[in-house]
Amino acid sequence: MAATGSEKQGAKAYYVSTPIYYVNDAPHLGHAYTTVAGDVLTRWHRQRGEKVWFLTGTDEHGQKIMRTAEANGVTPQAWADKLVTESWKPLWEHLDIANDDFIRTTQKRHTDRVQEFVQDLYDKGEIYKGGYEGPYCVGCEEYKLPGELLDGEGEHAGQKLCPIHKKPVEILKEENYFFKLSEYGEKLLAHYEANPGFIQPESARNEVVNFVRQGLQDLSISRSTFDWGVPVPWDDQHVIYVWVDALLNYATAVGYNENPEKFDSTFPADVHLVGKDILRFHAIIWPAMLMAQGLPLPGRIAANGWLMVGGEKMSKSNLTGIKPQDLTSHFGVDAYRWYFLRAIAFGQDGSFSWEDFSARYTSELANDYGNLASRVAAMVGKYFGGELPASTADGDAEKAVHDGLAKAVAEADRRIGDELDFQGGILAVFDFVKQVNGYITEQEPWKVAKDASDEGRARLATILYTAAESLRAVAVLLNPVMPDTSRKLWDSLGAEDSLGALADQRVQEAGAWGLLPAGTKVTKGAVLFPRLEEKPTA
């Protein structure tokens, strides 16, 4: 699904990427969490009026994919094609993800450029041939350090386990090609020090800095024991290590060695969103490869935490994988997009439960936000025939609402757009929603409506205008998070006819007061957040 925003000619795009996801299985909540975060971030910047590029895709090479395909009796390519077509792309469309591109590492536009990049490094003397033996986790597609491994128990007694997958590692001995990663430790540490926001959150930065300070080993960048990968251009007995192949998608997807104009106006990424389990690849190997090639480094590597269910990281291997559709079918897509970013501080681990989702949906979405929209539209319809009245009797109560909105806009824009603090930004908007609800409760428009004098009518008009204008701003601020709901509210307020398309409203200008003109036709549309049915049983 492609989306375009207003573009400033000649300006560099605000470029955000998700990881490219392994196609060994269908996507679960963890994959969707990162992708929704990227979508909200890029929608926010589009709504600032910026040129934006949002990339996601799939990682289709490597031993893990090969083994999964073999287990299913098909070729790796056939397996990847099936998963992408039937699972990955349909889910992003279902979740209203507005990515500008979807890169697959089996595409020729990628594989050709990967070979050129690696050949350049080889020609520069950055790659040499050598042997290696060590513990390897196929699930991670990574050699492990002995100190990282866990001692197996039960059926795995006497074996060493991957700390992430809790499965036995394999001892691999290969003659491979190596990238001189060890020569980049000091350069990386200097970059981290000069750019303290390069790795986020701070706990992730500290982990990477400490790891690099211990000294880096050269990186094995080829495999010779299987053939499902991009061939090493000068030695077809080897394929390029899947992580070198995968990381280069961030360059190949935006025209590296193919479209200089596109590349120069997009690369490097402003934000790479990654899970913390793949942080080292992105914060160590990727910038070292770019340094070796003389290319600019990304602005920020932002690691999100793990989604936990029952105290364990959500993954297929520990049977806690939950399909996003299991939740969207009950709560709706917009509520799903909102919940994980609102309930979990981005960058920290967070626990998911059906009960917590239900409670937050009912309290914050249905009762606070949805009920406010419904009440305001109903009262404008009841007392003013559905025509938004003019505000002519503003006082201290209204000034407090104006000030509250200006504060919410500034805080939400800073937290979401600049700091990637989605939870903080969403809470700023919902604090304002609570303020408007409190304003209506205190002003009691249903009582004021009994005063038929000119003064009474002016006061009632002011109260309802203030509430409707507040909702106009809320629709703009929440559009990146809940686009479908925001469109419904925008239509209910009659804002499309008077102010234009919701996508064209600037978030940083949402706090300007009095934009919704008097006389606008307000209609009571469908309930934004319907009452939940009983939790479905398995």
ZAVOPA-268020 format. One line per 8 residues: their letters; for each residue y, x, z of C-alpha. Coordinates in nm, 2 decimals. Layout:
BEGIN
A	Y/X/Z  ...
% end
This chain:
BEGIN
MAATGSEK	0.00/0.00/0.00  0.33/0.16/-0.10  0.67/0.09/0.04  1.01/0.23/-0.05  1.33/0.23/0.15  1.69/0.30/0.07  1.71/0.66/-0.04  2.00/0.90/-0.03
QGAKAYYV	1.98/1.09/-0.35  1.91/1.46/-0.30  1.83/1.43/0.07  1.51/1.56/0.21  1.26/1.28/0.29  1.17/1.22/0.65  0.81/1.31/0.60  0.55/1.19/0.85
STPIYYVN	0.17/1.23/0.83  -0.13/1.11/1.01  -0.45/1.32/1.02  -0.67/1.27/0.72  -0.97/1.09/0.87  -1.34/1.19/0.83  -1.52/0.93/0.62  -1.85/0.97/0.81
DAPHLGHA	-1.80/0.62/0.95  -1.57/0.32/0.95  -1.24/0.35/1.14  -1.21/0.25/1.50  -0.92/0.19/1.74  -0.84/0.55/1.79  -0.78/0.60/1.41  -0.57/0.29/1.40
YTTVAGDV	-0.36/0.39/1.70  -0.23/0.71/1.53  -0.18/0.53/1.20  0.02/0.24/1.35  0.24/0.50/1.54  0.31/0.67/1.21  0.39/0.34/1.04  0.63/0.23/1.32
LTRWHRQR	0.80/0.57/1.31  0.85/0.57/0.93  0.95/0.20/0.93  1.21/0.29/1.19  1.36/0.57/0.98  1.35/0.35/0.67  1.55/0.09/0.86  1.80/0.36/0.95
GEKVWFLT	1.85/0.39/0.57  1.68/0.72/0.53  1.46/0.84/0.25  1.10/0.84/0.39  0.76/0.96/0.30  0.45/0.84/0.49  0.12/1.00/0.42  -0.23/0.92/0.53
GTDEHGQK	-0.57/0.97/0.37  -0.93/1.08/0.41  -1.12/1.41/0.47  -1.43/1.39/0.25  -1.58/1.74/0.25  -1.79/1.94/0.50  -2.13/1.94/0.66  -2.07/1.63/0.87
IMRTAEAN	-2.00/1.42/0.56  -2.29/1.57/0.38  -2.54/1.49/0.66  -2.41/1.14/0.70  -2.45/1.07/0.33  -2.80/1.22/0.33  -2.89/1.00/0.62  -2.78/0.70/0.42
GVTPQAWA	-2.96/0.80/0.11  -2.66/0.85/-0.11  -2.45/1.14/-0.25  -2.15/1.26/-0.04  -1.91/1.14/-0.31  -2.07/0.79/-0.33  -2.06/0.77/0.05  -1.69/0.86/0.06
DKLVTESW	-1.61/0.62/-0.23  -1.78/0.34/-0.04  -1.61/0.40/0.29  -1.26/0.44/0.14  -1.29/0.13/-0.07  -1.46/-0.09/0.18  -1.33/0.02/0.52  -1.03/0.26/0.53
KPLWEHLD	-0.79/0.12/0.27  -0.86/-0.24/0.36  -0.79/-0.18/0.73  -0.46/-0.02/0.66  -0.36/-0.31/0.44  -0.48/-0.55/0.71  -0.27/-0.37/0.97  0.04/-0.38/0.75
IANDDFIR	0.06/-0.01/0.72  0.33/0.09/0.47  0.21/0.43/0.36  0.37/0.59/0.05  0.05/0.78/-0.05  -0.32/0.80/0.04  -0.47/1.14/-0.03  -0.84/1.20/-0.07
TTQKRHTD	-0.96/1.56/-0.05  -1.20/1.50/-0.33  -0.92/1.42/-0.57  -0.85/1.68/-0.84  -0.48/1.69/-0.75  -0.59/1.82/-0.42  -0.89/2.05/-0.49  -0.72/2.24/-0.77
RVQEFVQD	-0.42/2.32/-0.55  -0.65/2.42/-0.26  -0.82/2.68/-0.48  -0.48/2.81/-0.59  -0.35/2.84/-0.24  -0.66/3.03/-0.11  -0.66/3.25/-0.42  -0.30/3.34/-0.35
LYDKGEIY	-0.39/3.44/0.00  -0.69/3.65/-0.13  -0.47/3.82/-0.38  -0.22/3.91/-0.10  -0.49/4.07/0.11  -0.49/3.80/0.37  -0.86/3.72/0.32  -1.16/3.96/0.34
KGGYEGPY	-1.54/3.93/0.35  -1.73/3.97/0.67  -2.02/3.83/0.88  -2.01/3.60/1.17  -2.26/3.45/1.42  -2.17/3.19/1.68  -2.21/2.84/1.83  -2.09/2.58/1.58
CVGCEEYK	-2.03/2.20/1.63  -2.08/2.01/1.31  -1.90/1.71/1.46  -1.59/1.92/1.51  -1.66/2.14/1.20  -1.56/2.43/1.42  -1.70/2.74/1.58  -1.68/2.72/1.95
LPGELLDG	-1.60/2.99/2.21  -1.89/3.04/2.45  -1.66/2.96/2.74  -1.58/2.62/2.60  -1.94/2.50/2.60  -2.10/2.27/2.85  -2.45/2.31/3.00  -2.68/2.04/2.88
EGEHAGQK	-2.87/1.81/3.12  -3.15/1.56/3.08  -3.28/1.56/2.72  -3.04/1.85/2.64  -3.14/2.06/2.94  -3.13/2.43/2.85  -2.89/2.37/2.56  -2.52/2.43/2.52
LCPIHKKP	-2.31/2.13/2.43  -1.98/2.07/2.25  -1.73/1.96/2.52  -1.59/1.69/2.29  -1.91/1.54/2.13  -2.15/1.62/2.42  -2.41/1.72/2.16  -2.59/2.05/2.12
VEILKEEN	-2.41/2.32/1.91  -2.60/2.51/1.64  -2.60/2.89/1.62  -2.48/2.98/1.27  -2.50/3.32/1.12  -2.33/3.36/0.78  -2.16/3.61/0.56  -1.82/3.45/0.50
YFFKLSEY	-1.46/3.51/0.40  -1.21/3.55/0.68  -0.84/3.48/0.70  -0.65/3.74/0.91  -0.54/3.49/1.17  -0.54/3.76/1.44  -0.23/3.91/1.29  -0.03/3.59/1.34
GEKLLAHY	-0.05/3.56/1.72  0.29/3.72/1.80  0.46/3.54/1.51  0.33/3.21/1.63  0.44/3.27/1.99  0.78/3.37/1.87  0.81/3.04/1.67  0.69/2.84/1.97
EANPGFIQ	0.96/3.00/2.19  1.23/2.96/1.94  1.13/2.59/1.88  1.03/2.44/2.21  0.99/2.10/2.05  0.75/2.22/1.79  0.44/2.10/1.98  0.46/1.78/2.18
PESARNEV	0.40/1.68/2.45  0.47/1.97/2.68  0.12/1.97/2.82  -0.01/2.02/2.46  0.24/2.30/2.40  0.13/2.48/2.71  -0.23/2.46/2.61  -0.17/2.61/2.27
VNFVRQGL	0.06/2.88/2.40  -0.20/2.99/2.66  -0.47/2.99/2.39  -0.27/3.21/2.15  -0.17/3.45/2.43  -0.54/3.52/2.49  -0.56/3.67/2.14  -0.67/3.51/1.82
QDLSISRS	-0.98/3.59/1.62  -0.98/3.60/1.24  -1.08/3.26/1.09  -1.39/3.21/0.89  -1.26/3.02/0.59  -1.57/2.97/0.38  -1.93/2.84/0.42  -2.24/2.95/0.23
TFDWGVPV	-2.51/2.74/0.39  -2.42/2.42/0.21  -2.23/2.32/-0.11  -2.03/2.01/-0.03  -1.68/2.14/-0.05  -1.42/2.30/-0.27  -1.57/2.62/-0.43  -1.41/2.95/-0.34
PWDDQHVI	-1.25/3.04/-0.67  -1.36/3.40/-0.68  -1.71/3.34/-0.54  -1.89/3.02/-0.62  -2.16/3.09/-0.37  -1.92/2.98/-0.10  -1.72/2.66/-0.04  -1.38/2.66/0.14
YVWVDALL	-1.40/2.58/0.51  -1.33/2.21/0.55  -1.04/2.25/0.79  -0.86/2.49/0.55  -0.92/2.23/0.27  -0.81/1.94/0.49  -0.49/2.09/0.63  -0.36/2.17/0.28
NYATAVGY	-0.34/1.79/0.21  0.00/1.79/0.37  0.12/2.02/0.09  -0.10/1.91/-0.21  0.00/1.54/-0.16  0.37/1.61/-0.21  0.34/1.83/-0.52  0.25/2.18/-0.41
NENPEKFD	0.22/2.40/-0.72  0.25/2.09/-0.94  0.58/1.90/-0.88  0.84/2.14/-0.75  1.11/1.88/-0.73  0.89/1.65/-0.52  0.77/1.93/-0.31  1.12/2.07/-0.23
STFPADVH	1.25/1.73/-0.14  0.96/1.64/0.09  0.79/1.94/0.24  0.75/2.04/0.51  0.66/1.74/0.73  0.90/1.64/0.99  0.62/1.51/1.21  0.25/1.57/1.20
LVGKDILR	0.08/1.31/1.42  -0.26/1.43/1.54  -0.51/1.35/1.80  -0.51/1.61/2.08  -0.87/1.72/1.99  -0.75/1.86/1.66  -0.43/2.01/1.80  -0.52/2.37/1.76
FHAIIWPA	-0.60/2.34/1.39  -0.25/2.20/1.33  -0.05/2.41/1.58  -0.22/2.74/1.52  -0.42/2.76/1.19  -0.18/2.55/0.98  0.14/2.73/1.06  -0.03/3.07/1.03
MLMAQGLP	-0.15/2.97/0.68  0.21/2.86/0.59  0.35/3.19/0.73  0.11/3.39/0.52  0.21/3.20/0.21  0.59/3.22/0.29  0.63/2.84/0.32  0.84/2.66/0.58
LPGRIAAN	0.67/2.52/0.89  0.67/2.16/0.99  0.93/2.02/1.23  0.69/1.89/1.50  0.32/1.86/1.58  0.29/1.55/1.80  -0.04/1.51/1.97  -0.13/1.16/2.10
GWLMVGGE	-0.38/1.12/2.38  -0.72/0.96/2.38  -0.79/0.59/2.40  -1.03/0.54/2.69  -1.28/0.26/2.75  -1.47/0.27/3.07  -1.32/0.62/3.14  -1.46/0.77/2.82
KMSKSNLT	-1.29/0.87/2.50  -1.34/0.61/2.24  -1.57/0.72/1.96  -1.88/0.62/1.78  -2.09/0.89/1.95  -2.04/0.74/2.30  -2.08/0.38/2.18  -1.73/0.27/2.28
GIKPQDLT	-1.61/0.24/1.92  -1.43/-0.10/1.88  -1.32/-0.22/1.54  -0.95/-0.31/1.52  -1.05/-0.64/1.35  -1.23/-0.74/1.68  -0.88/-0.75/1.84  -0.66/-0.87/1.55
SHFGVDAY	-0.89/-1.18/1.49  -0.81/-1.29/1.85  -0.45/-1.15/1.92  -0.31/-1.12/1.57  -0.20/-0.82/1.37  0.15/-0.79/1.51  0.04/-0.82/1.87  -0.22/-0.55/1.80
RWYFLRAI	0.05/-0.32/1.65  0.27/-0.38/1.96  0.01/-0.35/2.23  -0.11/0.00/2.21  0.24/0.15/2.16  0.38/-0.06/2.45  0.09/-0.01/2.69  0.03/0.36/2.65
AFGQDGSF	0.28/0.64/2.67  0.25/0.83/2.34  0.10/1.17/2.41  -0.09/1.06/2.72  -0.44/0.93/2.75  -0.45/0.55/2.80  -0.71/0.30/2.90  -0.77/-0.02/2.70
SWEDFSAR	-0.91/-0.34/2.83  -0.93/-0.69/2.69  -0.79/-0.83/3.02  -0.48/-0.60/3.01  -0.41/-0.70/2.64  -0.44/-1.07/2.73  -0.21/-1.04/3.03  0.06/-0.85/2.84
YTSELAND	0.03/-1.08/2.54  0.08/-1.39/2.75  0.36/-1.25/2.98  0.57/-1.05/2.74  0.50/-1.18/2.39  0.43/-1.55/2.44  0.64/-1.63/2.76  0.93/-1.38/2.73
YGNLASRV	0.98/-1.33/2.36  0.82/-1.62/2.18  0.94/-1.88/2.43  1.30/-1.75/2.40  1.29/-1.79/2.02  1.14/-2.13/2.05  1.38/-2.26/2.32  1.69/-2.14/2.14
AAMVGKYF	1.60/-2.29/1.80  1.50/-2.62/1.97  1.84/-2.64/2.16  2.04/-2.56/1.85  1.85/-2.83/1.67  1.89/-3.08/1.96  2.25/-3.03/2.04  2.41/-2.91/1.71
GGELPAST	2.18/-3.06/1.45  2.03/-2.72/1.36  2.37/-2.57/1.27  2.46/-2.26/1.46  2.79/-2.33/1.65  3.07/-2.08/1.68  3.13/-1.89/2.00  3.48/-1.96/2.14
ADGDAEKA	3.44/-1.94/2.52  3.31/-1.59/2.59  3.33/-1.47/2.94  3.19/-1.21/3.17  2.83/-1.34/3.13  2.86/-1.30/2.75  3.01/-0.95/2.79  2.71/-0.85/3.00
VHDGLAKA	2.48/-0.96/2.71  2.69/-0.77/2.46  2.67/-0.46/2.67  2.30/-0.50/2.73  2.24/-0.52/2.36  2.44/-0.21/2.28  2.25/-0.02/2.55  1.91/-0.15/2.42
VAEADRRI	1.99/-0.05/2.06  2.10/0.30/2.15  1.81/0.36/2.38  1.55/0.22/2.14  1.69/0.42/1.85  1.69/0.74/2.05  1.34/0.69/2.20  1.15/0.57/1.89
GDELDFQG	1.34/0.74/1.61  1.41/1.08/1.77  1.17/1.12/2.07  0.86/0.94/1.95  0.86/0.75/2.28  0.74/0.43/2.14  0.67/0.28/2.48  1.02/0.36/2.61
GILAVFDF	1.18/0.22/2.30  0.98/-0.11/2.30  1.05/-0.15/2.67  1.43/-0.11/2.61  1.41/-0.40/2.37  1.20/-0.62/2.59  1.43/-0.55/2.89  1.71/-0.70/2.68
VKQVNGYI	1.48/-1.00/2.59  1.44/-1.05/2.97  1.82/-1.02/3.01  1.88/-1.29/2.76  1.62/-1.52/2.92  1.79/-1.46/3.25  2.13/-1.54/3.09  2.00/-1.88/2.97
TEQEPWKV	1.84/-1.96/3.30  2.17/-1.89/3.48  2.39/-2.07/3.23  2.17/-2.38/3.22  2.27/-2.50/2.87  2.07/-2.82/2.93  2.31/-2.91/3.21  2.62/-2.80/3.02
AKDASDEG	2.51/-3.03/2.74  2.58/-3.33/2.97  2.95/-3.24/2.97  3.09/-3.41/2.65  3.44/-3.27/2.69  3.58/-3.02/2.44  3.55/-2.75/2.71  3.19/-2.84/2.78
RARLATIL	3.10/-2.84/2.41  3.27/-2.50/2.36  3.08/-2.36/2.65  2.74/-2.49/2.52  2.82/-2.36/2.18  2.90/-2.01/2.32  2.57/-2.00/2.52  2.36/-2.09/2.23
YTAAESLR	2.54/-1.86/1.99  2.50/-1.58/2.23  2.13/-1.64/2.25  2.08/-1.67/1.88  2.28/-1.36/1.80  2.08/-1.17/2.06  1.76/-1.28/1.88  1.91/-1.17/1.55
AVAVLLNP	1.93/-0.82/1.69  1.59/-0.83/1.84  1.44/-0.93/1.51  1.59/-0.61/1.36  1.48/-0.38/1.64  1.13/-0.51/1.64  1.08/-0.52/1.27  0.92/-0.18/1.25
VMPDTSRK	0.68/-0.27/1.53  0.60/-0.64/1.44  0.71/-0.69/1.08  0.55/-1.03/1.03  0.68/-1.18/1.35  1.03/-1.04/1.28  1.03/-1.20/0.94  0.94/-1.54/1.08
LWDSLGAE	1.22/-1.51/1.34  1.47/-1.39/1.08  1.38/-1.70/0.87  1.41/-1.93/1.17  1.76/-1.80/1.23  1.86/-1.85/0.87  1.96/-1.49/0.86  1.82/-1.42/0.51
DSLGALAD	2.08/-1.64/0.35  2.37/-1.52/0.55  2.29/-1.15/0.61  2.04/-1.06/0.35  1.69/-0.91/0.37  1.57/-0.80/0.71  1.45/-0.47/0.57  1.81/-0.39/0.47
QRVQEAGA	1.95/-0.43/0.83  2.02/-0.10/1.00  1.87/-0.05/1.34  2.15/0.17/1.46  2.40/-0.11/1.37  2.20/-0.39/1.52  2.42/-0.39/1.83  2.73/-0.49/1.65
WGLLPAGT	2.82/-0.83/1.79  2.89/-1.14/1.59  2.70/-1.07/1.27  2.52/-1.40/1.25  2.78/-1.64/1.11  2.85/-1.98/1.26  2.72/-2.26/1.04  2.39/-2.08/0.97
KVTKGAVL	2.10/-2.33/0.95  1.86/-2.26/1.24  1.51/-2.41/1.22  1.23/-2.42/1.46  0.94/-2.25/1.28  0.59/-2.19/1.39  0.52/-2.06/1.74  0.55/-1.68/1.71
FPRLEEKP	0.27/-1.61/1.96  0.03/-1.90/1.99  -0.17/-1.95/2.31  -0.48/-1.75/2.31  -0.82/-1.91/2.29  -1.09/-1.82/2.52  -1.22/-1.46/2.48  -1.49/-1.47/2.22
TA	-1.84/-1.39/2.34  -2.06/-1.13/2.17
% end
